[in-house]
Amino acid sequence: MVDLLAAEGQRAEGVGKGTTDKEKRAWKRWCEYCSIIQNDYDIYLQDLSPEFRTRLFVAFAAALRRRHFS
């Protein structure tokens, strides 16, 4: 049990500030994108079909590539 707790602590220490900042930025952009497409009520996409979910992710990736959020 001690090994499991130690491993969890080491894992948490291994995540740097840069990684945390990138995760926060990506989540902020996703929430902003959902607001733009008027989907702020379902940001986790639970009510959408798998096919539409995939299409939405592709559209979001395209918006990121176009630097829509820069």
Rosetta constraint file for C-alpha pairs under 8 A:
AtomPair CA 1 CA 5 HARMONIC 6.50 0.50
AtomPair CA 2 CA 6 HARMONIC 6.14 0.50
AtomPair CA 3 CA 7 HARMONIC 6.02 0.50
AtomPair CA 4 CA 8 HARMONIC 6.24 0.50
AtomPair CA 5 CA 9 HARMONIC 6.27 0.50
AtomPair CA 6 CA 10 HARMONIC 6.18 0.50
AtomPair CA 7 CA 11 HARMONIC 6.09 0.50
AtomPair CA 8 CA 12 HARMONIC 6.24 0.50
AtomPair CA 9 CA 13 HARMONIC 6.24 0.50
AtomPair CA 10 CA 14 HARMONIC 6.11 0.50
AtomPair CA 11 CA 15 HARMONIC 6.88 0.50
AtomPair CA 15 CA 19 HARMONIC 6.36 0.50
AtomPair CA 15 CA 20 HARMONIC 7.20 0.50
AtomPair CA 16 CA 20 HARMONIC 6.53 0.50
AtomPair CA 17 CA 21 HARMONIC 6.07 0.50
AtomPair CA 18 CA 22 HARMONIC 6.19 0.50
AtomPair CA 19 CA 23 HARMONIC 6.24 0.50
AtomPair CA 20 CA 24 HARMONIC 6.24 0.50
AtomPair CA 21 CA 25 HARMONIC 6.13 0.50
AtomPair CA 22 CA 26 HARMONIC 6.08 0.50
AtomPair CA 23 CA 27 HARMONIC 6.16 0.50
AtomPair CA 24 CA 28 HARMONIC 6.10 0.50
AtomPair CA 25 CA 29 HARMONIC 6.18 0.50
AtomPair CA 26 CA 30 HARMONIC 6.16 0.50
AtomPair CA 27 CA 31 HARMONIC 6.18 0.50
AtomPair CA 28 CA 32 HARMONIC 6.12 0.50
AtomPair CA 29 CA 33 HARMONIC 6.02 0.50
AtomPair CA 29 CA 69 HARMONIC 6.77 0.50
AtomPair CA 30 CA 34 HARMONIC 6.18 0.50
AtomPair CA 30 CA 43 HARMONIC 7.99 0.50
AtomPair CA 30 CA 60 HARMONIC 7.65 0.50
AtomPair CA 31 CA 35 HARMONIC 6.23 0.50
AtomPair CA 31 CA 40 HARMONIC 7.05 0.50
AtomPair CA 31 CA 43 HARMONIC 6.67 0.50
AtomPair CA 32 CA 36 HARMONIC 6.24 0.50
AtomPair CA 33 CA 37 HARMONIC 6.32 0.50
AtomPair CA 33 CA 60 HARMONIC 7.15 0.50
AtomPair CA 34 CA 38 HARMONIC 5.97 0.50
AtomPair CA 34 CA 39 HARMONIC 4.74 0.50
AtomPair CA 34 CA 40 HARMONIC 5.17 0.50
AtomPair CA 34 CA 43 HARMONIC 6.36 0.50
AtomPair CA 35 CA 39 HARMONIC 5.66 0.50
AtomPair CA 35 CA 40 HARMONIC 4.90 0.50
AtomPair CA 39 CA 43 HARMONIC 6.62 0.50
AtomPair CA 42 CA 46 HARMONIC 6.65 0.50
AtomPair CA 42 CA 47 HARMONIC 7.09 0.50
AtomPair CA 45 CA 53 HARMONIC 6.73 0.50
AtomPair CA 48 CA 52 HARMONIC 6.29 0.50
AtomPair CA 48 CA 53 HARMONIC 6.06 0.50
AtomPair CA 49 CA 53 HARMONIC 6.09 0.50
AtomPair CA 50 CA 54 HARMONIC 6.24 0.50
AtomPair CA 51 CA 55 HARMONIC 6.40 0.50
AtomPair CA 52 CA 56 HARMONIC 6.09 0.50
AtomPair CA 53 CA 57 HARMONIC 6.30 0.50
AtomPair CA 54 CA 58 HARMONIC 6.28 0.50
AtomPair CA 55 CA 59 HARMONIC 6.23 0.50
AtomPair CA 56 CA 60 HARMONIC 6.16 0.50
AtomPair CA 57 CA 61 HARMONIC 6.13 0.50
AtomPair CA 58 CA 62 HARMONIC 6.17 0.50
AtomPair CA 59 CA 63 HARMONIC 6.26 0.50
AtomPair CA 60 CA 64 HARMONIC 6.31 0.50
AtomPair CA 61 CA 65 HARMONIC 6.22 0.50
AtomPair CA 62 CA 66 HARMONIC 6.21 0.50
AtomPair CA 63 CA 67 HARMONIC 6.34 0.50
AtomPair CA 63 CA 68 HARMONIC 5.37 0.50
AtomPair CA 63 CA 69 HARMONIC 7.71 0.50
AtomPair CA 64 CA 68 HARMONIC 5.78 0.50
AtomPair CA 64 CA 69 HARMONIC 6.63 0.50
